[in-house]
Amino acid sequence: MDSIVHQIHTLSTQNESDLKKLKDFLRHEQETLKANASQIDQALQALDPVQCTLGTAFLLQAQLSAGFFSNQRATFAFICNFLKVADSQQAKKAASPMTAVCRSFAQMAIDLGQPAMLMSLKPLRAGLEKLQDTPETLTPVHAEFLRVCLKVKVYHIAAQLLDQAIYDISISTGGNSSNSPAQVTPQSFLSFFYYGALVRIGTREYAKAIQLLLVALTCPASCLSAIQADAYKKYVLLCLKVHGEVKPLPVYTSHILQRYSKSASYVLEIAESFKTADATALQRIIEEKQPAIEADQNMGLVKQALASMQRHKILTLTKTYLTLSLSEIASEAGMPTDTNEVEAILFDMISEGEIKARIDQQTGNVSFEDADENLDMDMMQKLQGKLAKIIDISQRISWFEQEVVTSESYVRKTSLLDMSAADRQVGGAMSYDVMDM
């Protein structure tokens, strides 16, 4: 272990060549480090976590992989400080061990309980940012950060990360990138957007949750992922709550998921009952399927969908009638004849801006009004903001497309494809001539 510490001290410089030598050396010494995990705590005390970030990351990865801690809470505190002060340049060089450390650190925080989870959030965010090339880059640590936020229910902190648009993903620069912890895998990609949707549900931003679920659902797939299967169930329930119907999946959704969306499940039974606004039938389905719903942890969403059914029915009434009594609304919406409950729902919908209506307290009549077609300044500003985002995304897509079609690898591959296509045409023509003869 002394020789390893000496090498770390010697090669931890600003020189790219020295860092590469140290990285290769430590990568080959991983098994030795695991076998001597009991000495790693002492070795870490001899290293400066800033100047020796790369070496510290490899030592921590070996220790966490071996699962040996002389004092787990002391190790937890050490990693907290390390992630905050680590050198960004060396952290990117050690992307694979840094990611492995963050992943184990997140699990350690969850195992230690709520105070540890709260304490881990700033270090995890710091480690995440040190691994990013730009703030728009997705790393495997994103999903770990959101996982801890969900466990401790600090949705507002997770929402700050989700507010940052993602246009790129982290790829490993190592030799075997497919097995590297620094590589964004399909699982970490799906987990980030799935966890993000759960965060948006926690902050009651249901439309944003649907958009995040759609990213996970439209990810190319050759087999069904458990994450996508659960995401689809939540997608159906959120669509019922927000839109009053299940919106069809985009045409570019994989055929695997398209087929799964048509298979029998409790969410489709709920969706069918939702169309008829039959609260009694819907309640019966919920009671029958309760074990499966609770196993998926979807009971909260199911209850919200049930509560929103009457609201969507009332919303459709506004498009058909100009005036209705409270009792007529209750009858049409399949609600109890208690007009107080109907009146309470109407007041809530009016205050939320879902409908425009006036309630005559004396006659008990409700007059529905058309939405104001005059756009106010706030709405104009929102539209301008949306247009600016659309233009920005369009320019990014054009830039990405230009970068791809002019890249050396793309030109080389398309040239090879063109040559093979030409060979097939020549071969086909020759075989045709032979057959004619």
Stockholm file with secondary structure:
# STOCKHOLM 1.0

chainA/1-437         MDSIVHQIHTLSTQNESDLKKLKDFLRHEQETLKANASQIDQALQALDPVQCTLGTAFLLQAQLSAGFFSNQRATFAFICNFLKVADSQQAKKAASPMTAVCRSFAQMAIDLGQPAMLMSLKPLRAGLEKLQDTPETLTPVHAEFLRVCLKVKVYHIAAQLLDQAIYDISISTGGNSSNSPAQVTPQSFLSFFYYGALVRIGTREYAKAIQLLLVALTCPASCLSAIQADAYKKYVLLCLKVHGEVKPLPVYTSHILQRYSKSASYVLEIAESFKTADATALQRIIEEKQPAIEADQNMGLVKQALASMQRHKILTLTKTYLTLSLSEIASEAGMPTDTNEVEAILFDMISEGEIKARIDQQTGNVSFEDADENLDMDMMQKLQGKLAKIIDISQRISWFEQEVVTSESYVRKTSLLDMSAADRQVGGAMSYDVMDM
#=GR chainA/1-437 SS CHHHHHHHHHHCSSCHHHHHHHHHHHHHTHHHHHHTGGGHHHHHHTSCTTTTHHHHHHHHHHHHHHTCCSSHHHHHHHHHHHHHHCCHHHHHHTHHHHHHHHHHHHHHHHHHCHHHHHHHHHHHHHHHHHHCSSTTEECHHHHHHHHHHHHHTCHHHHHHHHTSCCCEECCCCSTTGGGCTTSCCHHHHHHHHHHHHHHHHHTTCHHHHHHHHHHHHTSCCSSCCHHHHHHHHHHHHHHHHHHSSCCCCCTTSCHHHHHHHTSCCHHHHHHHHHHHTCHHHHHHHHHHTHHHHHHTTCHHHHHHHHHHHHHHHHHHHHTTCSEEEHHHHHHHTTCCSCHHHHHHHHHHHHHTTSCCEEECTTTCEEEECCCCCSCCHHHHHHHHHHHHHHHHHHHHHHHHHHHHHTSHHHHHHHHHHHHHHHHHHHHHHHHHHHHHC
#=GC SS_cons         CHHHHHHHHHHCSSCHHHHHHHHHHHHHTHHHHHHTGGGHHHHHHTSCTTTTHHHHHHHHHHHHHHTCCSSHHHHHHHHHHHHHHCCHHHHHHTHHHHHHHHHHHHHHHHHHCHHHHHHHHHHHHHHHHHHCSSTTEECHHHHHHHHHHHHHTCHHHHHHHHTSCCCEECCCCSTTGGGCTTSCCHHHHHHHHHHHHHHHHHTTCHHHHHHHHHHHHTSCCSSCCHHHHHHHHHHHHHHHHHHSSCCCCCTTSCHHHHHHHTSCCHHHHHHHHHHHTCHHHHHHHHHHTHHHHHHTTCHHHHHHHHHHHHHHHHHHHHTTCSEEEHHHHHHHTTCCSCHHHHHHHHHHHHHTTSCCEEECTTTCEEEECCCCCSCCHHHHHHHHHHHHHHHHHHHHHHHHHHHHHTSHHHHHHHHHHHHHHHHHHHHHHHHHHHHHC
//
